[in-house]
Amino acid sequence: MARTRRADLVIGGKGTLMSRCLAEGLPVASACLGRGACARCVVTVLEGASHLTPLRPRESRTLSRNGAEPGQRLSCQCRLAEPYATVLITTGYW
C-alpha cells in the first residue's frame, strides 16, 4: 500500500487493520495477541473511518478504559467493511 507521509499508511484489503499492517511489514504492538483487551494496537484513522466495521462492545470498552481519543480504533478489532475501500491510518510508534 502507499504511504502518504513517513508516519501514515493507506491500508486496504481483507482482514483486520492489524493483519494488514503486519502484511505490509509494519510492527503492531499487542500484549493480548489481538483479542481487543490491551489497546496497544490502537491506530488513529485519519481518513476513511466510514469504511470500517462499526465499534463492537469489546472494542468500545477497551478504548474507553484506555482513554482513547476520537478517531482511534483497535487495529486488531476493526476491518474494512468494503473489500476495495482504503483508510489512512497512523500510530504513535511508526
Protein Blocks (a to p, Z undefined) as FASTA:
>chain_A
ZZfbfkbccdededdfklmmmmnopacddfkgonopnommpccdfbhklmpccddfklmm
mmmmnopaehiacfklpccfbfkbccddddfkZZ
